[in-house]
Each structure stands twice: as C-alpha cells, then as structure tokens.
Amino acid sequence: MLDFIYQAFQARIVFGPGKVSELPSEIQKLDASAVLVISTGSQRGVADAAIAALGSSFAARIDGAVMHVPRENVVSAVDLVRQNSCDCVVAIGGGSAIGIAKGIALETGLPIVAVPSTYAGSEMTDIWGISEGEGKVTGRDAVVVPKTVIYDPDLTRGLPGKLAGPSAINAMAHSVEALYAQNRNPVLSMIAEEGIRSLASGLPAVCDGSADNDQRGAALYGAFMCGLALATATMGIHHKLCHVIGGTFQLPHAETHTIILPHATHYNRDAAPEAMAAISRALNADSAAGGIFDLARKVGAPTALKDLGLAEENLDRAAEIATGSPYYNPRPVNRDGVRALLDDAYHGRRPA
C-alpha cells in the first residue's frame, strides 16, 4: 500500500523559447519597482538587454558572479540592495548568480526572479550555500526559493560544450540522489527518472553543437525536472563529498559533481537496487554508475579529480571531513569506503 508525503514549493515557471522577453511583465506581477540585476560574466549581454527592458524599474546591477558564493560577496551585495532600496532581485546565469541572489534573500527576504542559462537546477530549491574561510556553509530556507523562474532554451545556445556537459551532469546528480533519498516517494522518483532521461536525450547534441530546438528544450526541461527533485529530496554521500571538496579545495562546482557522481552512485549500488534500475533505464545503460561515467566521457566532461588540480595528498583530508559527522546514505558511510571512492574519482577510473 502506498504511504508517503510529497510537498512542492510554490514557484511560477515560465518555459519556452524567447520567454526571457517576458521578464518585465513578470516583475510587474511581483509589484517590484527597484530591481537588482545579477549576472554571470557570460550573460552580461542578456543582462544588458534585461536592464534596458526594465526601464525605470532597474536600480542596480552586479556583474561577474563567482562560484561558491563567498561570504564577502553576499555582504557587499546586501549593502548594494540597501543603498538602492531594491525590492526584487533578478539572477541571470548559472548557479553563481542564483547563489548570490539566494544569499541576499536569506538576509533581506527579497523575492527572486531566476533566469537560468545553465542546467544547475538550484533555481528550483530552498538550498543555499555560502563559502566562508576554507569551508562552505549550506542550509535550507523557503525564503530563498525564487518566486518566478524563466526557462528560455535560447539562452543555452551559446553555452560551450565544456560548460554544458558538467552543468547538466551536476543537475543529474540531484535526481540520482533523489532516487535513493531517505524521503523518496513515488512522485519524487517519477520526476527524478524523467529528469535524467530528458537530460541524457538532449545533452550530447547540445555539447557537440548540433542541437536543434527540441534537443535544447529537452536538456533544459530535464534540468528543470532534476531541480524539482532536488527541491524536496534529502541528499546523500554525493553532495556531501562535493561540498567538502569544492568548498575546502576551491574546485569548480559543476566539474566536481560530474567527476564524483558515477563513483558515489557505484558506492550505493548494492544498497539501492531500485534507484540503480531507474537510473539505468533512464540512461538506457547496463549499469547506473557506468552509464553516468560513459555519458560524461561522451560529452567531453572531465572524469578525474587530478585534472582539476586537486593534490592527491588531500584525499585523506577530504575523506576525514566527509565522514566527520553522520548523515543519511543508503549504504553506511565509512572512511575507508569514502577514501576508496575518492581514489577512483581522482584517477578517473570507470566504475566496474
């Protein structure tokens, strides 16, 4: 007999080609009149057009949002908000822009309109993360969930394959962990599997530059589904390791997720057989971990931590930090197992 709880966050989703042009009308729906626009460097042109369209509603901007959301950047952004009496934040770009917007919302409660240009998925969640010192503090708070998300596949046209691949597999990680989450349920599992399937169907063409409108739409829709999965699912060993490695050693976020995911999946293979079957189906692969690794390699994404500049002597420290406090994972987490996982990820070995 079915017995579960499923709760979704309220967010207005606007999906389709050219939908970024509807940003001013979406701002009006929020009764905002002093907008802060945040963009990553690659989306500065889109931000310029958005600012022009906003007209007198535009109040201030932040260009070149950086990864891992440094605490000092959030502090300066909040100061800018207060100096300009901003009443809304528009985040254009990937997880870096949306991350700063979430940091602002956490401090001020301002509404966010997210316009993602990558497949990060954080625009659908209540999860925030801020880097401080050598680590990264994360948490959940409903105030950081964007009020509106505009998904425009046209914004992914210029996304280079070397960025699109890791970004999409980072999104896929949300669905993978949702499938074996402590609070998994049939609705969540359906969303997660669909996200993996849709992403995998569109991603290769996106990365090799041959994607048509349907394939770009499929990849972005898959990222949306994976973001929905992340919004309500508890995360396990994969996200724990990525936060430790990325935050402590300042490795690129999406690439770190891409490299760790097949090995974290392999770590849980015997403890979560239903999840492994769903992942394999979605990827049309013989094994879940092998299928993820092969997809990463097919789209030219990195598969070894050593290629990101991580020193091998840091693996012991990473394993110790990642197992320092208990958390749910379908297979119990222990130092030796995590150290072996990290060794495989460091050298880029394909999971057996």
URWOTA-V326063 format. One record per residue. N is the residue number from 1. RES is the residue in one small letter. D_FIRST is the distance of its C-alpha to the first C-alpha in Angstrom with 1 decimal. Layout:
BEGIN
n=N res=RES d_first=D_FIRST
n=N res=RES d_first=D_FIRST
END
This chain:
BEGIN
n=1 res=m d_first=0.0
n=2 res=l d_first=3.8
n=3 res=d d_first=6.4
n=4 res=f d_first=9.9
n=5 res=i d_first=13.5
n=6 res=y d_first=15.8
n=7 res=q d_first=19.4
n=8 res=a d_first=22.3
n=9 res=f d_first=26.0
n=10 res=q d_first=28.3
n=11 res=a d_first=30.8
n=12 res=r d_first=32.8
n=13 res=i d_first=32.7
n=14 res=v d_first=35.8
n=15 res=f d_first=35.5
n=16 res=g d_first=38.2
n=17 res=p d_first=41.7
n=18 res=g d_first=44.4
n=19 res=k d_first=42.1
n=20 res=v d_first=43.9
n=21 res=s d_first=46.6
n=22 res=e d_first=44.4
n=23 res=l d_first=44.6
n=24 res=p d_first=47.3
n=25 res=s d_first=45.4
n=26 res=e d_first=42.2
n=27 res=i d_first=44.4
n=28 res=q d_first=45.8
n=29 res=k d_first=42.4
n=30 res=l d_first=42.1
n=31 res=d d_first=45.7
n=32 res=a d_first=46.9
n=33 res=s d_first=50.6
n=34 res=a d_first=51.2
n=35 res=v d_first=49.1
n=36 res=l d_first=49.1
n=37 res=v d_first=48.5
n=38 res=i d_first=47.3
n=39 res=s d_first=47.4
n=40 res=t d_first=47.4
n=41 res=g d_first=50.7
n=42 res=s d_first=49.6
n=43 res=q d_first=48.6
n=44 res=r d_first=51.8
n=45 res=g d_first=52.9
n=46 res=v d_first=49.7
n=47 res=a d_first=50.2
n=48 res=d d_first=53.8
n=49 res=a d_first=52.8
n=50 res=a d_first=50.1
n=51 res=i d_first=52.7
n=52 res=a d_first=55.2
n=53 res=a d_first=52.7
n=54 res=l d_first=51.8
n=55 res=g d_first=55.5
n=56 res=s d_first=56.2
n=57 res=s d_first=52.6
n=58 res=f d_first=53.1
n=59 res=a d_first=54.1
n=60 res=a d_first=53.8
n=61 res=r d_first=52.4
n=62 res=i d_first=51.4
n=63 res=d d_first=52.0
n=64 res=g d_first=50.9
n=65 res=a d_first=47.7
n=66 res=v d_first=47.2
n=67 res=m d_first=44.2
n=68 res=h d_first=42.6
n=69 res=v d_first=43.7
n=70 res=p d_first=46.6
n=71 res=r d_first=46.9
n=72 res=e d_first=50.5
n=73 res=n d_first=49.4
n=74 res=v d_first=47.0
n=75 res=v d_first=49.7
n=76 res=s d_first=52.2
n=77 res=a d_first=49.8
n=78 res=v d_first=49.1
n=79 res=d d_first=52.9
n=80 res=l d_first=53.3
n=81 res=v d_first=50.8
n=82 res=r d_first=52.6
n=83 res=q d_first=56.0
n=84 res=n d_first=55.1
n=85 res=s d_first=53.0
n=86 res=c d_first=50.1
n=87 res=d d_first=47.2
n=88 res=c d_first=45.0
n=89 res=v d_first=44.3
n=90 res=v d_first=44.0
n=91 res=a d_first=42.9
n=92 res=i d_first=43.9
n=93 res=g d_first=43.1
n=94 res=g d_first=40.7
n=95 res=g d_first=39.0
n=96 res=s d_first=42.4
n=97 res=a d_first=43.2
n=98 res=i d_first=39.8
n=99 res=g d_first=39.9
n=100 res=i d_first=43.1
n=101 res=a d_first=41.9
n=102 res=k d_first=39.0
n=103 res=g d_first=41.5
n=104 res=i d_first=43.5
n=105 res=a d_first=40.6
n=106 res=l d_first=39.6
n=107 res=e d_first=43.2
n=108 res=t d_first=44.0
n=109 res=g d_first=40.8
n=110 res=l d_first=42.2
n=111 res=p d_first=40.0
n=112 res=i d_first=39.6
n=113 res=v d_first=39.8
n=114 res=a d_first=38.8
n=115 res=v d_first=40.2
n=116 res=p d_first=38.9
n=117 res=s d_first=41.1
n=118 res=t d_first=39.2
n=119 res=y d_first=35.6
n=120 res=a d_first=35.1
n=121 res=g d_first=32.1
n=122 res=s d_first=33.0
n=123 res=e d_first=33.7
n=124 res=m d_first=30.0
n=125 res=t d_first=29.4
n=126 res=d d_first=30.3
n=127 res=i d_first=31.6
n=128 res=w d_first=35.3
n=129 res=g d_first=37.6
n=130 res=i d_first=41.3
n=131 res=s d_first=43.6
n=132 res=e d_first=45.9
n=133 res=g d_first=48.3
n=134 res=e d_first=46.9
n=135 res=g d_first=43.2
n=136 res=k d_first=40.7
n=137 res=v d_first=38.9
n=138 res=t d_first=35.5
n=139 res=g d_first=33.2
n=140 res=r d_first=30.9
n=141 res=d d_first=32.2
n=142 res=a d_first=31.1
n=143 res=v d_first=34.9
n=144 res=v d_first=35.3
n=145 res=v d_first=32.8
n=146 res=p d_first=35.1
n=147 res=k d_first=35.3
n=148 res=t d_first=36.0
n=149 res=v d_first=35.6
n=150 res=i d_first=37.9
n=151 res=y d_first=36.9
n=152 res=d d_first=40.0
n=153 res=p d_first=39.9
n=154 res=d d_first=43.7
n=155 res=l d_first=43.9
n=156 res=t d_first=42.6
n=157 res=r d_first=45.5
n=158 res=g d_first=47.7
n=159 res=l d_first=45.2
n=160 res=p d_first=46.7
n=161 res=g d_first=44.6
n=162 res=k d_first=45.2
n=163 res=l d_first=43.4
n=164 res=a d_first=40.8
n=165 res=g d_first=39.4
n=166 res=p d_first=38.8
n=167 res=s d_first=37.6
n=168 res=a d_first=34.9
n=169 res=i d_first=33.8
n=170 res=n d_first=33.7
n=171 res=a d_first=31.3
n=172 res=m d_first=29.2
n=173 res=a d_first=28.9
n=174 res=h d_first=26.8
n=175 res=s d_first=24.1
n=176 res=v d_first=24.4
n=177 res=e d_first=23.7
n=178 res=a d_first=21.0
n=179 res=l d_first=19.0
n=180 res=y d_first=19.2
n=181 res=a d_first=19.4
n=182 res=q d_first=18.2
n=183 res=n d_first=16.5
n=184 res=r d_first=15.2
n=185 res=n d_first=12.3
n=186 res=p d_first=11.8
n=187 res=v d_first=14.7
n=188 res=l d_first=16.9
n=189 res=s d_first=16.5
n=190 res=m d_first=17.4
n=191 res=i d_first=20.4
n=192 res=a d_first=21.4
n=193 res=e d_first=21.5
n=194 res=e d_first=23.4
n=195 res=g d_first=25.8
n=196 res=i d_first=26.7
n=197 res=r d_first=27.2
n=198 res=s d_first=29.3
n=199 res=l d_first=31.4
n=200 res=a d_first=32.1
n=201 res=s d_first=33.2
n=202 res=g d_first=35.8
n=203 res=l d_first=37.0
n=204 res=p d_first=39.4
n=205 res=a d_first=41.4
n=206 res=v d_first=41.5
n=207 res=c d_first=42.8
n=208 res=d d_first=45.5
n=209 res=g d_first=46.7
n=210 res=s d_first=45.9
n=211 res=a d_first=43.0
n=212 res=d d_first=43.1
n=213 res=n d_first=41.5
n=214 res=d d_first=38.2
n=215 res=q d_first=37.9
n=216 res=r d_first=38.8
n=217 res=g d_first=36.3
n=218 res=a d_first=33.6
n=219 res=a d_first=34.3
n=220 res=l d_first=34.4
n=221 res=y d_first=31.2
n=222 res=g d_first=29.5
n=223 res=a d_first=31.0
n=224 res=f d_first=29.6
n=225 res=m d_first=26.1
n=226 res=c d_first=26.5
n=227 res=g d_first=27.9
n=228 res=l d_first=24.9
n=229 res=a d_first=22.8
n=230 res=l d_first=25.3
n=231 res=a d_first=25.3
n=232 res=t d_first=22.0
n=233 res=a d_first=21.3
n=234 res=t d_first=22.9
n=235 res=m d_first=25.3
n=236 res=g d_first=26.2
n=237 res=i d_first=29.2
n=238 res=h d_first=30.4
n=239 res=h d_first=31.1
n=240 res=k d_first=32.5
n=241 res=l d_first=35.0
n=242 res=c d_first=36.0
n=243 res=h d_first=36.7
n=244 res=v d_first=38.7
n=245 res=i d_first=40.7
n=246 res=g d_first=41.2
n=247 res=g d_first=42.1
n=248 res=t d_first=44.2
n=249 res=f d_first=46.1
n=250 res=q d_first=46.1
n=251 res=l d_first=44.7
n=252 res=p d_first=43.6
n=253 res=h d_first=40.0
n=254 res=a d_first=38.7
n=255 res=e d_first=40.5
n=256 res=t d_first=39.3
n=257 res=h d_first=35.6
n=258 res=t d_first=36.4
n=259 res=i d_first=38.0
n=260 res=i d_first=35.4
n=261 res=l d_first=32.2
n=262 res=p d_first=32.4
n=263 res=h d_first=33.3
n=264 res=a d_first=30.6
n=265 res=t d_first=28.1
n=266 res=h d_first=29.8
n=267 res=y d_first=29.7
n=268 res=n d_first=25.8
n=269 res=r d_first=25.5
n=270 res=d d_first=24.4
n=271 res=a d_first=22.2
n=272 res=a d_first=20.0
n=273 res=p d_first=19.9
n=274 res=e d_first=17.2
n=275 res=a d_first=19.3
n=276 res=m d_first=22.4
n=277 res=a d_first=21.2
n=278 res=a d_first=20.4
n=279 res=i d_first=23.9
n=280 res=s d_first=25.6
n=281 res=r d_first=24.3
n=282 res=a d_first=25.4
n=283 res=l d_first=28.8
n=284 res=n d_first=29.2
n=285 res=a d_first=30.2
n=286 res=d d_first=30.0
n=287 res=s d_first=28.9
n=288 res=a d_first=27.5
n=289 res=a d_first=30.3
n=290 res=g d_first=33.0
n=291 res=g d_first=31.9
n=292 res=i d_first=32.2
n=293 res=f d_first=35.6
n=294 res=d d_first=36.9
n=295 res=l d_first=36.0
n=296 res=a d_first=37.9
n=297 res=r d_first=40.8
n=298 res=k d_first=40.8
n=299 res=v d_first=41.2
n=300 res=g d_first=43.8
n=301 res=a d_first=41.9
n=302 res=p d_first=42.9
n=303 res=t d_first=41.3
n=304 res=a d_first=43.3
n=305 res=l d_first=43.7
n=306 res=k d_first=47.3
n=307 res=d d_first=48.0
n=308 res=l d_first=47.1
n=309 res=g d_first=49.8
n=310 res=l d_first=47.7
n=311 res=a d_first=49.9
n=312 res=e d_first=48.6
n=313 res=e d_first=49.7
n=314 res=n d_first=47.2
n=315 res=l d_first=44.2
n=316 res=d d_first=44.5
n=317 res=r d_first=44.6
n=318 res=a d_first=41.6
n=319 res=a d_first=39.6
n=320 res=e d_first=40.7
n=321 res=i d_first=39.9
n=322 res=a d_first=36.4
n=323 res=t d_first=35.5
n=324 res=g d_first=37.4
n=325 res=s d_first=34.5
n=326 res=p d_first=30.9
n=327 res=y d_first=28.0
n=328 res=y d_first=24.5
n=329 res=n d_first=24.4
n=330 res=p d_first=22.1
n=331 res=r d_first=25.2
n=332 res=p d_first=27.4
n=333 res=v d_first=30.4
n=334 res=n d_first=33.8
n=335 res=r d_first=37.3
n=336 res=d d_first=38.2
n=337 res=g d_first=35.1
n=338 res=v d_first=35.6
n=339 res=r d_first=39.4
n=340 res=a d_first=38.8
n=341 res=l d_first=36.4
n=342 res=l d_first=39.2
n=343 res=d d_first=41.8
n=344 res=d d_first=40.1
n=345 res=a d_first=39.7
n=346 res=y d_first=43.3
n=347 res=h d_first=44.7
n=348 res=g d_first=42.3
n=349 res=r d_first=41.1
n=350 res=r d_first=38.6
n=351 res=p d_first=35.4
n=352 res=a d_first=35.6
END
